[in-house]
């Protein structure tokens, strides 16, 4: 007898399960990277007296850096005096 060929549905499910496992691993890695970046940023902000991190910029790509006199987005270069 020859090799039994599995139905397309089972093969597709296995492929999707492998893809899901890879995505879950990538998500976990990115989540850990984000935590490390947040910790580093918190430390930098604590060490710098007159700088803080504000809300998201209108470009949606970065948080605003807030100083005594201005808001600044390092991604799109938006700047506003306050």
HTML snippet that shows the backbone in 3Dmol.js (N, CA, C, O; Angstrom):
<script src="https://3Dmol.org/build/3Dmol-min.js"></script>
<div id="view" style="width:600px;height:400px;position:relative"></div>
<script>
const pdb = `
ATOM      1  N   UNK A   1       0.839  -1.187   0.000  1.00  0.00           N
ATOM      2  CA  UNK A   1       0.000   0.000   0.000  1.00  0.00           C
ATOM      3  C   UNK A   1       0.878   1.242   0.000  1.00  0.00           C
ATOM      4  O   UNK A   1       1.984   1.250   0.541  1.00  0.00           O
ATOM      5  N   UNK A   2       0.364   2.268  -0.610  1.00  0.00           N
ATOM      6  CA  UNK A   2       1.092   3.525  -0.686  1.00  0.00           C
ATOM      7  C   UNK A   2       0.893   4.372   0.565  1.00  0.00           C
ATOM      8  O   UNK A   2       0.132   4.029   1.471  1.00  0.00           O
ATOM      9  N   UNK A   3       1.579   5.444   0.575  1.00  0.00           N
ATOM     10  CA  UNK A   3       1.483   6.388   1.696  1.00  0.00           C
ATOM     11  C   UNK A   3       0.110   7.050   1.681  1.00  0.00           C
ATOM     12  O   UNK A   3      -0.397   7.449   0.633  1.00  0.00           O
ATOM     13  N   UNK A   4      -0.467   7.154   2.848  1.00  0.00           N
ATOM     14  CA  UNK A   4      -1.783   7.779   2.966  1.00  0.00           C
ATOM     15  C   UNK A   4      -1.619   9.300   2.940  1.00  0.00           C
ATOM     16  O   UNK A   4      -0.801   9.857   3.672  1.00  0.00           O
ATOM     17  N   UNK A   5      -2.376   9.938   2.122  1.00  0.00           N
ATOM     18  CA  UNK A   5      -2.333  11.395   2.012  1.00  0.00           C
ATOM     19  C   UNK A   5      -3.416  11.971   2.908  1.00  0.00           C
ATOM     20  O   UNK A   5      -4.588  11.610   2.805  1.00  0.00           O
ATOM     21  N   UNK A   6      -3.012  12.853   3.768  1.00  0.00           N
ATOM     22  CA  UNK A   6      -3.976  13.478   4.678  1.00  0.00           C
ATOM     23  C   UNK A   6      -4.825  14.483   3.929  1.00  0.00           C
ATOM     24  O   UNK A   6      -4.394  15.070   2.937  1.00  0.00           O
ATOM     25  N   UNK A   7      -6.009  14.666   4.409  1.00  0.00           N
ATOM     26  CA  UNK A   7      -6.869  15.672   3.770  1.00  0.00           C
ATOM     27  C   UNK A   7      -6.251  17.061   3.901  1.00  0.00           C
ATOM     28  O   UNK A   7      -5.517  17.347   4.847  1.00  0.00           O
ATOM     29  N   UNK A   8      -6.557  17.888   2.962  1.00  0.00           N
ATOM     30  CA  UNK A   8      -6.042  19.252   2.937  1.00  0.00           C
ATOM     31  C   UNK A   8      -6.345  19.996   4.228  1.00  0.00           C
ATOM     32  O   UNK A   8      -5.509  20.775   4.687  1.00  0.00           O
ATOM     33  N   UNK A   9      -7.491  19.787   4.821  1.00  0.00           N
ATOM     34  CA  UNK A   9      -7.886  20.483   6.042  1.00  0.00           C
ATOM     35  C   UNK A   9      -6.945  20.206   7.203  1.00  0.00           C
ATOM     36  O   UNK A   9      -6.588  21.130   7.933  1.00  0.00           O
ATOM     37  N   UNK A  10      -6.534  18.956   7.391  1.00  0.00           N
ATOM     38  CA  UNK A  10      -5.631  18.600   8.496  1.00  0.00           C
ATOM     39  C   UNK A  10      -4.261  19.233   8.286  1.00  0.00           C
ATOM     40  O   UNK A  10      -3.653  19.738   9.229  1.00  0.00           O
ATOM     41  N   UNK A  11      -3.785  19.204   7.063  1.00  0.00           N
ATOM     42  CA  UNK A  11      -2.482  19.800   6.754  1.00  0.00           C
ATOM     43  C   UNK A  11      -2.522  21.305   7.015  1.00  0.00           C
ATOM     44  O   UNK A  11      -1.593  21.878   7.584  1.00  0.00           O
ATOM     45  N   UNK A  12      -3.599  21.915   6.595  1.00  0.00           N
ATOM     46  CA  UNK A  12      -3.754  23.360   6.796  1.00  0.00           C
ATOM     47  C   UNK A  12      -3.828  23.694   8.285  1.00  0.00           C
ATOM     48  O   UNK A  12      -3.248  24.689   8.719  1.00  0.00           O
ATOM     49  N   UNK A  13      -4.528  22.883   9.069  1.00  0.00           N
ATOM     50  CA  UNK A  13      -4.610  23.116  10.522  1.00  0.00           C
ATOM     51  C   UNK A  13      -3.231  23.034  11.168  1.00  0.00           C
ATOM     52  O   UNK A  13      -2.894  23.855  12.021  1.00  0.00           O
ATOM     53  N   UNK A  14      -2.426  22.041  10.762  1.00  0.00           N
ATOM     54  CA  UNK A  14      -1.074  21.922  11.323  1.00  0.00           C
ATOM     55  C   UNK A  14      -0.234  23.143  10.969  1.00  0.00           C
ATOM     56  O   UNK A  14       0.502  23.668  11.805  1.00  0.00           O
ATOM     57  N   UNK A  15      -0.352  23.587   9.724  1.00  0.00           N
ATOM     58  CA  UNK A  15       0.393  24.771   9.299  1.00  0.00           C
ATOM     59  C   UNK A  15      -0.033  25.988  10.106  1.00  0.00           C
ATOM     60  O   UNK A  15       0.806  26.781  10.530  1.00  0.00           O
ATOM     61  N   UNK A  16      -1.332  26.134  10.317  1.00  0.00           N
ATOM     62  CA  UNK A  16      -1.837  27.266  11.098  1.00  0.00           C
ATOM     63  C   UNK A  16      -1.400  27.184  12.556  1.00  0.00           C
ATOM     64  O   UNK A  16      -1.096  28.210  13.165  1.00  0.00           O
ATOM     65  N   UNK A  17      -1.366  25.987  13.120  1.00  0.00           N
ATOM     66  CA  UNK A  17      -0.901  25.823  14.508  1.00  0.00           C
ATOM     67  C   UNK A  17       0.573  26.206  14.633  1.00  0.00           C
ATOM     68  O   UNK A  17       0.970  26.854  15.602  1.00  0.00           O
ATOM     69  N   UNK A  18       1.383  25.803  13.650  1.00  0.00           N
ATOM     70  CA  UNK A  18       2.802  26.193  13.681  1.00  0.00           C
ATOM     71  C   UNK A  18       2.942  27.706  13.576  1.00  0.00           C
ATOM     72  O   UNK A  18       3.744  28.320  14.280  1.00  0.00           O
ATOM     73  N   UNK A  19       2.154  28.295  12.691  1.00  0.00           N
ATOM     74  CA  UNK A  19       2.209  29.754  12.514  1.00  0.00           C
ATOM     75  C   UNK A  19       1.774  30.458  13.798  1.00  0.00           C
ATOM     76  O   UNK A  19       2.383  31.449  14.202  1.00  0.00           O
ATOM     77  N   UNK A  20       0.725  29.948  14.436  1.00  0.00           N
ATOM     78  CA  UNK A  20       0.244  30.534  15.688  1.00  0.00           C
ATOM     79  C   UNK A  20       1.309  30.442  16.775  1.00  0.00           C
ATOM     80  O   UNK A  20       1.516  31.403  17.515  1.00  0.00           O
ATOM     81  N   UNK A  21       1.989  29.301  16.882  1.00  0.00           N
ATOM     82  CA  UNK A  21       3.064  29.166  17.879  1.00  0.00           C
ATOM     83  C   UNK A  21       4.184  30.161  17.608  1.00  0.00           C
ATOM     84  O   UNK A  21       4.733  30.755  18.535  1.00  0.00           O
ATOM     85  N   UNK A  22       4.522  30.340  16.334  1.00  0.00           N
ATOM     86  CA  UNK A  22       5.572  31.303  15.982  1.00  0.00           C
ATOM     87  C   UNK A  22       5.139  32.721  16.331  1.00  0.00           C
ATOM     88  O   UNK A  22       5.939  33.503  16.845  1.00  0.00           O
ATOM     89  N   UNK A  23       3.888  33.059  16.057  1.00  0.00           N
ATOM     90  CA  UNK A  23       3.382  34.394  16.385  1.00  0.00           C
ATOM     91  C   UNK A  23       3.344  34.628  17.890  1.00  0.00           C
ATOM     92  O   UNK A  23       3.671  35.717  18.360  1.00  0.00           O
ATOM     93  N   UNK A  24       2.945  33.609  18.646  1.00  0.00           N
ATOM     94  CA  UNK A  24       2.925  33.734  20.103  1.00  0.00           C
ATOM     95  C   UNK A  24       4.334  33.955  20.645  1.00  0.00           C
ATOM     96  O   UNK A  24       4.528  34.773  21.544  1.00  0.00           O
ATOM     97  N   UNK A  25       5.311  33.238  20.111  1.00  0.00           N
ATOM     98  CA  UNK A  25       6.700  33.412  20.552  1.00  0.00           C
ATOM     99  C   UNK A  25       7.191  34.812  20.210  1.00  0.00           C
ATOM    100  O   UNK A  25       7.867  35.447  21.020  1.00  0.00           O
ATOM    101  N   UNK A  26       6.856  35.296  19.020  1.00  0.00           N
ATOM    102  CA  UNK A  26       7.262  36.640  18.613  1.00  0.00           C
ATOM    103  C   UNK A  26       6.599  37.693  19.496  1.00  0.00           C
ATOM    104  O   UNK A  26       7.243  38.663  19.894  1.00  0.00           O
ATOM    105  N   UNK A  27       5.330  37.508  19.800  1.00  0.00           N
ATOM    106  CA  UNK A  27       4.620  38.446  20.668  1.00  0.00           C
ATOM    107  C   UNK A  27       5.255  38.493  22.049  1.00  0.00           C
ATOM    108  O   UNK A  27       5.417  39.574  22.615  1.00  0.00           O
ATOM    109  N   UNK A  28       5.613  37.352  22.595  1.00  0.00           N
ATOM    110  CA  UNK A  28       6.255  37.299  23.906  1.00  0.00           C
ATOM    111  C   UNK A  28       7.604  38.019  23.871  1.00  0.00           C
ATOM    112  O   UNK A  28       7.937  38.771  24.787  1.00  0.00           O
ATOM    113  N   UNK A  29       8.370  37.785  22.815  1.00  0.00           N
ATOM    114  CA  UNK A  29       9.672  38.443  22.681  1.00  0.00           C
ATOM    115  C   UNK A  29       9.511  39.960  22.581  1.00  0.00           C
ATOM    116  O   UNK A  29      10.251  40.704  23.224  1.00  0.00           O
ATOM    117  N   UNK A  30       8.558  40.417  21.788  1.00  0.00           N
ATOM    118  CA  UNK A  30       8.329  41.858  21.637  1.00  0.00           C
ATOM    119  C   UNK A  30       7.818  42.473  22.938  1.00  0.00           C
ATOM    120  O   UNK A  30       8.164  43.606  23.269  1.00  0.00           O
ATOM    121  N   UNK A  31       7.005  41.735  23.664  1.00  0.00           N
ATOM    122  CA  UNK A  31       6.496  42.216  24.945  1.00  0.00           C
ATOM    123  C   UNK A  31       7.641  42.409  25.941  1.00  0.00           C
ATOM    124  O   UNK A  31       7.686  43.415  26.649  1.00  0.00           O
ATOM    125  N   UNK A  32       8.555  41.455  25.994  1.00  0.00           N
ATOM    126  CA  UNK A  32       9.709  41.576  26.886  1.00  0.00           C
ATOM    127  C   UNK A  32      10.607  42.735  26.460  1.00  0.00           C
ATOM    128  O   UNK A  32      11.138  43.457  27.305  1.00  0.00           O
ATOM    129  N   UNK A  33      10.774  42.910  25.162  1.00  0.00           N
ATOM    130  CA  UNK A  33      11.588  44.024  24.658  1.00  0.00           C
ATOM    131  C   UNK A  33      10.964  45.358  25.047  1.00  0.00           C
ATOM    132  O   UNK A  33      11.672  46.288  25.433  1.00  0.00           O
ATOM    133  N   UNK A  34       9.651  45.453  24.947  1.00  0.00           N
ATOM    134  CA  UNK A  34       8.950  46.681  25.315  1.00  0.00           C
ATOM    135  C   UNK A  34       9.132  46.991  26.798  1.00  0.00           C
ATOM    136  O   UNK A  34       9.347  48.147  27.160  1.00  0.00           O
ATOM    137  N   UNK A  35       9.050  45.995  27.647  1.00  0.00           N
ATOM    138  CA  UNK A  35       9.252  46.197  29.082  1.00  0.00           C
ATOM    139  C   UNK A  35      10.668  46.703  29.345  1.00  0.00           C
ATOM    140  O   UNK A  35      10.857  47.615  30.151  1.00  0.00           O
ATOM    141  N   UNK A  36      11.659  46.123  28.676  1.00  0.00           N
ATOM    142  CA  UNK A  36      13.047  46.583  28.862  1.00  0.00           C
ATOM    143  C   UNK A  36      13.208  48.033  28.419  1.00  0.00           C
ATOM    144  O   UNK A  36      13.867  48.821  29.097  1.00  0.00           O
ATOM    145  N   UNK A  37      12.609  48.386  27.285  1.00  0.00           N
ATOM    146  CA  UNK A  37      12.689  49.771  26.809  1.00  0.00           C
ATOM    147  C   UNK A  37      11.994  50.734  27.766  1.00  0.00           C
ATOM    148  O   UNK A  37      12.508  51.818  28.040  1.00  0.00           O
ATOM    149  N   UNK A  38      10.827  50.340  28.275  1.00  0.00           N
ATOM    150  CA  UNK A  38      10.114  51.194  29.233  1.00  0.00           C
ATOM    151  C   UNK A  38      10.938  51.396  30.496  1.00  0.00           C
ATOM    152  O   UNK A  38      10.999  52.507  31.023  1.00  0.00           O
ATOM    153  N   UNK A  39      11.568  50.341  30.983  1.00  0.00           N
ATOM    154  CA  UNK A  39      12.404  50.463  32.180  1.00  0.00           C
ATOM    155  C   UNK A  39      13.580  51.402  31.934  1.00  0.00           C
ATOM    156  O   UNK A  39      13.899  52.237  32.780  1.00  0.00           O
ATOM    157  N   UNK A  40      14.220  51.267  30.783  1.00  0.00           N
ATOM    158  CA  UNK A  40      15.344  52.151  30.453  1.00  0.00           C
ATOM    159  C   UNK A  40      14.875  53.597  30.343  1.00  0.00           C
ATOM    160  O   UNK A  40      15.539  54.505  30.843  1.00  0.00           O
ATOM    161  N   UNK A  41      13.744  53.812  29.697  1.00  0.00           N
ATOM    162  CA  UNK A  41      13.219  55.167  29.541  1.00  0.00           C
ATOM    163  C   UNK A  41      12.852  55.773  30.896  1.00  0.00           C
ATOM    164  O   UNK A  41      13.130  56.947  31.144  1.00  0.00           O
ATOM    165  N   UNK A  42      12.232  54.985  31.770  1.00  0.00           N
ATOM    166  CA  UNK A  42      11.905  55.488  33.113  1.00  0.00           C
ATOM    167  C   UNK A  42      13.162  55.936  33.846  1.00  0.00           C
ATOM    168  O   UNK A  42      13.170  56.984  34.490  1.00  0.00           O
ATOM    169  N   UNK A  43      14.211  55.152  33.748  1.00  0.00           N
ATOM    170  CA  UNK A  43      15.473  55.494  34.409  1.00  0.00           C
ATOM    171  C   UNK A  43      16.042  56.795  33.844  1.00  0.00           C
ATOM    172  O   UNK A  43      16.482  57.658  34.604  1.00  0.00           O
ATOM    173  N   UNK A  44      16.037  56.941  32.537  1.00  0.00           N
ATOM    174  CA  UNK A  44      16.551  58.164  31.910  1.00  0.00           C
ATOM    175  C   UNK A  44      15.743  59.369  32.358  1.00  0.00           C
ATOM    176  O   UNK A  44      16.314  60.411  32.680  1.00  0.00           O
ATOM    177  N   UNK A  45      14.426  59.242  32.384  1.00  0.00           N
ATOM    178  CA  UNK A  45      13.566  60.358  32.795  1.00  0.00           C
ATOM    179  C   UNK A  45      13.820  60.719  34.253  1.00  0.00           C
ATOM    180  O   UNK A  45      13.850  61.901  34.596  1.00  0.00           O
ATOM    181  N   UNK A  46      14.003  59.722  35.118  1.00  0.00           N
ATOM    182  CA  UNK A  46      14.289  60.002  36.531  1.00  0.00           C
ATOM    183  C   UNK A  46      15.602  60.753  36.690  1.00  0.00           C
ATOM    184  O   UNK A  46      15.721  61.615  37.561  1.00  0.00           O
ATOM    185  N   UNK A  47      16.584  60.435  35.860  1.00  0.00           N
ATOM    186  CA  UNK A  47      17.901  61.056  35.973  1.00  0.00           C
ATOM    187  C   UNK A  47      17.956  62.447  35.342  1.00  0.00           C
ATOM    188  O   UNK A  47      18.893  63.205  35.596  1.00  0.00           O
ATOM    189  N   UNK A  48      16.981  62.781  34.541  1.00  0.00           N
ATOM    190  CA  UNK A  48      16.946  64.073  33.861  1.00  0.00           C
ATOM    191  C   UNK A  48      15.865  64.913  34.525  1.00  0.00           C
ATOM    192  O   UNK A  48      14.680  64.588  34.436  1.00  0.00           O
ATOM    193  N   UNK A  49      16.263  65.981  35.184  1.00  0.00           N
ATOM    194  CA  UNK A  49      15.333  66.742  36.017  1.00  0.00           C
ATOM    195  C   UNK A  49      14.154  67.359  35.279  1.00  0.00           C
ATOM    196  O   UNK A  49      13.019  67.238  35.740  1.00  0.00           O
ATOM    197  N   UNK A  50      14.386  68.009  34.164  1.00  0.00           N
ATOM    198  CA  UNK A  50      13.307  68.789  33.564  1.00  0.00           C
ATOM    199  C   UNK A  50      12.712  68.153  32.311  1.00  0.00           C
ATOM    200  O   UNK A  50      12.179  68.862  31.457  1.00  0.00           O
ATOM    201  N   UNK A  51      12.794  66.843  32.188  1.00  0.00           N
ATOM    202  CA  UNK A  51      12.223  66.151  31.034  1.00  0.00           C
ATOM    203  C   UNK A  51      11.273  65.069  31.525  1.00  0.00           C
ATOM    204  O   UNK A  51      11.563  64.361  32.490  1.00  0.00           O
ATOM    205  N   UNK A  52      10.133  64.951  30.847  1.00  0.00           N
ATOM    206  CA  UNK A  52       9.218  63.854  31.140  1.00  0.00           C
ATOM    207  C   UNK A  52       8.634  63.346  29.828  1.00  0.00           C
ATOM    208  O   UNK A  52       8.851  63.930  28.767  1.00  0.00           O
ATOM    209  N   UNK A  53       7.904  62.270  29.917  1.00  0.00           N
ATOM    210  CA  UNK A  53       7.291  61.672  28.740  1.00  0.00           C
ATOM    211  C   UNK A  53       5.798  61.926  28.817  1.00  0.00           C
ATOM    212  O   UNK A  53       5.155  61.632  29.825  1.00  0.00           O
ATOM    213  N   UNK A  54       5.251  62.478  27.735  1.00  0.00           N
ATOM    214  CA  UNK A  54       3.832  62.795  27.686  1.00  0.00           C
ATOM    215  C   UNK A  54       3.039  61.735  26.950  1.00  0.00           C
ATOM    216  O   UNK A  54       3.471  60.591  26.808  1.00  0.00           O
ATOM    217  N   UNK A  55       1.883  62.137  26.492  1.00  0.00           N
ATOM    218  CA  UNK A  55       1.004  61.241  25.751  1.00  0.00           C
ATOM    219  C   UNK A  55       1.479  61.037  24.325  1.00  0.00           C
ATOM    220  O   UNK A  55       2.524  61.552  23.929  1.00  0.00           O
ATOM    221  N   UNK A  56       0.709  60.287  23.562  1.00  0.00           N
ATOM    222  CA  UNK A  56       1.110  60.003  22.191  1.00  0.00           C
ATOM    223  C   UNK A  56       1.033  61.238  21.295  1.00  0.00           C
ATOM    224  O   UNK A  56       0.165  62.093  21.469  1.00  0.00           O
ATOM    225  N   UNK A  57       1.942  61.314  20.348  1.00  0.00           N
ATOM    226  CA  UNK A  57       1.938  62.389  19.356  1.00  0.00           C
ATOM    227  C   UNK A  57       0.809  62.132  18.365  1.00  0.00           C
ATOM    228  O   UNK A  57       0.322  61.008  18.238  1.00  0.00           O
ATOM    229  N   UNK A  58       0.408  63.169  17.677  1.00  0.00           N
ATOM    230  CA  UNK A  58      -0.644  63.020  16.676  1.00  0.00           C
ATOM    231  C   UNK A  58      -0.207  62.133  15.508  1.00  0.00           C
ATOM    232  O   UNK A  58      -1.059  61.606  14.793  1.00  0.00           O
ATOM    233  N   UNK A  59       1.097  61.958  15.297  1.00  0.00           N
ATOM    234  CA  UNK A  59       1.570  61.072  14.224  1.00  0.00           C
ATOM    235  C   UNK A  59       1.325  59.605  14.584  1.00  0.00           C
ATOM    236  O   UNK A  59       1.297  58.742  13.706  1.00  0.00           O
ATOM    237  N   UNK A  60       1.147  59.325  15.889  1.00  0.00           N
ATOM    238  CA  UNK A  60       0.878  57.965  16.329  1.00  0.00           C
ATOM    239  C   UNK A  60       2.100  57.066  16.397  1.00  0.00           C
ATOM    240  O   UNK A  60       1.965  55.872  16.668  1.00  0.00           O
ATOM    241  N   UNK A  61       3.279  57.602  16.160  1.00  0.00           N
ATOM    242  CA  UNK A  61       4.490  56.792  16.115  1.00  0.00           C
ATOM    243  C   UNK A  61       5.382  56.933  17.341  1.00  0.00           C
ATOM    244  O   UNK A  61       6.352  56.189  17.484  1.00  0.00           O
ATOM    245  N   UNK A  62       5.067  57.884  18.236  1.00  0.00           N
ATOM    246  CA  UNK A  62       5.940  58.118  19.380  1.00  0.00           C
ATOM    247  C   UNK A  62       5.160  58.814  20.486  1.00  0.00           C
ATOM    248  O   UNK A  62       4.079  59.359  20.262  1.00  0.00           O
ATOM    249  N   UNK A  63       5.730  58.781  21.673  1.00  0.00           N
ATOM    250  CA  UNK A  63       5.218  59.592  22.768  1.00  0.00           C
ATOM    251  C   UNK A  63       5.921  60.937  22.729  1.00  0.00           C
ATOM    252  O   UNK A  63       7.044  61.041  22.236  1.00  0.00           O
ATOM    253  N   UNK A  64       5.267  61.959  23.243  1.00  0.00           N
ATOM    254  CA  UNK A  64       5.855  63.297  23.267  1.00  0.00           C
ATOM    255  C   UNK A  64       6.843  63.422  24.415  1.00  0.00           C
ATOM    256  O   UNK A  64       6.628  62.875  25.497  1.00  0.00           O
ATOM    257  N   UNK A  65       7.912  64.135  24.173  1.00  0.00           N
ATOM    258  CA  UNK A  65       8.876  64.474  25.212  1.00  0.00           C
ATOM    259  C   UNK A  65       8.507  65.871  25.692  1.00  0.00           C
ATOM    260  O   UNK A  65       8.388  66.803  24.896  1.00  0.00           O
ATOM    261  N   UNK A  66       8.328  66.005  26.998  1.00  0.00           N
ATOM    262  CA  UNK A  66       7.860  67.259  27.579  1.00  0.00           C
ATOM    263  C   UNK A  66       8.986  67.879  28.393  1.00  0.00           C
ATOM    264  O   UNK A  66       9.570  67.229  29.260  1.00  0.00           O
ATOM    265  N   UNK A  67       9.285  69.142  28.106  1.00  0.00           N
ATOM    266  CA  UNK A  67      10.229  69.905  28.918  1.00  0.00           C
ATOM    267  C   UNK A  67       9.453  71.065  29.529  1.00  0.00           C
ATOM    268  O   UNK A  67       8.242  71.173  29.337  1.00  0.00           O
ATOM    269  N   UNK A  68      10.130  71.913  30.248  1.00  0.00           N
ATOM    270  CA  UNK A  68       9.445  73.046  30.882  1.00  0.00           C
ATOM    271  C   UNK A  68       8.748  73.936  29.870  1.00  0.00           C
ATOM    272  O   UNK A  68       7.705  74.520  30.166  1.00  0.00           O
ATOM    273  N   UNK A  69       9.316  74.043  28.683  1.00  0.00           N
ATOM    274  CA  UNK A  69       8.801  75.020  27.735  1.00  0.00           C
ATOM    275  C   UNK A  69       8.266  74.439  26.431  1.00  0.00           C
ATOM    276  O   UNK A  69       7.735  75.186  25.609  1.00  0.00           O
ATOM    277  N   UNK A  70       8.387  73.135  26.216  1.00  0.00           N
ATOM    278  CA  UNK A  70       7.937  72.622  24.923  1.00  0.00           C
ATOM    279  C   UNK A  70       7.547  71.149  24.955  1.00  0.00           C
ATOM    280  O   UNK A  70       7.884  70.404  25.875  1.00  0.00           O
ATOM    281  N   UNK A  71       6.825  70.768  23.912  1.00  0.00           N
ATOM    282  CA  UNK A  71       6.512  69.378  23.617  1.00  0.00           C
ATOM    283  C   UNK A  71       7.268  69.041  22.341  1.00  0.00           C
ATOM    284  O   UNK A  71       7.366  69.872  21.438  1.00  0.00           O
ATOM    285  N   UNK A  72       7.799  67.837  22.261  1.00  0.00           N
ATOM    286  CA  UNK A  72       8.570  67.462  21.077  1.00  0.00           C
ATOM    287  C   UNK A  72       8.352  65.988  20.762  1.00  0.00           C
ATOM    288  O   UNK A  72       8.362  65.140  21.655  1.00  0.00           O
ATOM    289  N   UNK A  73       8.154  65.693  19.475  1.00  0.00           N
ATOM    290  CA  UNK A  73       8.045  64.305  19.020  1.00  0.00           C
ATOM    291  C   UNK A  73       9.341  63.929  18.304  1.00  0.00           C
ATOM    292  O   UNK A  73       9.677  64.536  17.287  1.00  0.00           O
ATOM    293  N   UNK A  74      10.070  62.945  18.812  1.00  0.00           N
ATOM    294  CA  UNK A  74      11.329  62.563  18.172  1.00  0.00           C
ATOM    295  C   UNK A  74      11.129  61.842  16.839  1.00  0.00           C
ATOM    296  O   UNK A  74      12.074  61.701  16.062  1.00  0.00           O
ATOM    297  N   UNK A  75       9.919  61.391  16.576  1.00  0.00           N
ATOM    298  CA  UNK A  75       9.674  60.657  15.335  1.00  0.00           C
ATOM    299  C   UNK A  75       9.361  61.581  14.161  1.00  0.00           C
ATOM    300  O   UNK A  75       9.975  61.470  13.100  1.00  0.00           O
ATOM    301  N   UNK A  76       8.408  62.493  14.352  1.00  0.00           N
ATOM    302  CA  UNK A  76       7.982  63.353  13.235  1.00  0.00           C
ATOM    303  C   UNK A  76       8.482  64.791  13.372  1.00  0.00           C
ATOM    304  O   UNK A  76       8.214  65.625  12.507  1.00  0.00           O
ATOM    305  N   UNK A  77       9.201  65.082  14.447  1.00  0.00           N
ATOM    306  CA  UNK A  77       9.771  66.418  14.725  1.00  0.00           C
ATOM    307  C   UNK A  77       8.724  67.473  15.053  1.00  0.00           C
ATOM    308  O   UNK A  77       9.014  68.668  14.992  1.00  0.00           O
ATOM    309  N   UNK A  78       7.513  67.050  15.399  1.00  0.00           N
ATOM    310  CA  UNK A  78       6.502  68.005  15.856  1.00  0.00           C
ATOM    311  C   UNK A  78       7.042  68.710  17.089  1.00  0.00           C
ATOM    312  O   UNK A  78       7.626  68.077  17.968  1.00  0.00           O
ATOM    313  N   UNK A  79       6.849  70.014  17.151  1.00  0.00           N
ATOM    314  CA  UNK A  79       7.310  70.788  18.303  1.00  0.00           C
ATOM    315  C   UNK A  79       6.269  71.859  18.597  1.00  0.00           C
ATOM    316  O   UNK A  79       5.737  72.497  17.689  1.00  0.00           O
ATOM    317  N   UNK A  80       5.991  72.042  19.874  1.00  0.00           N
ATOM    318  CA  UNK A  80       5.056  73.082  20.288  1.00  0.00           C
ATOM    319  C   UNK A  80       5.545  73.694  21.583  1.00  0.00           C
ATOM    320  O   UNK A  80       5.874  72.980  22.531  1.00  0.00           O
ATOM    321  N   UNK A  81       5.594  75.008  21.624  1.00  0.00           N
ATOM    322  CA  UNK A  81       5.971  75.724  22.838  1.00  0.00           C
ATOM    323  C   UNK A  81       4.755  75.792  23.749  1.00  0.00           C
ATOM    324  O   UNK A  81       3.635  76.031  23.298  1.00  0.00           O
ATOM    325  N   UNK A  82       4.996  75.577  25.041  1.00  0.00           N
ATOM    326  CA  UNK A  82       3.879  75.656  25.998  1.00  0.00           C
ATOM    327  C   UNK A  82       4.139  76.738  27.018  1.00  0.00           C
ATOM    328  O   UNK A  82       3.316  76.959  27.906  1.00  0.00           O
TER     329      UNK A  82
END
`;
const viewer = $3Dmol.createViewer("view");
viewer.addModel(pdb, "pdb");
viewer.setStyle({}, {cartoon: {color: "spectrum"}});
viewer.zoomTo();
viewer.render();
</script>
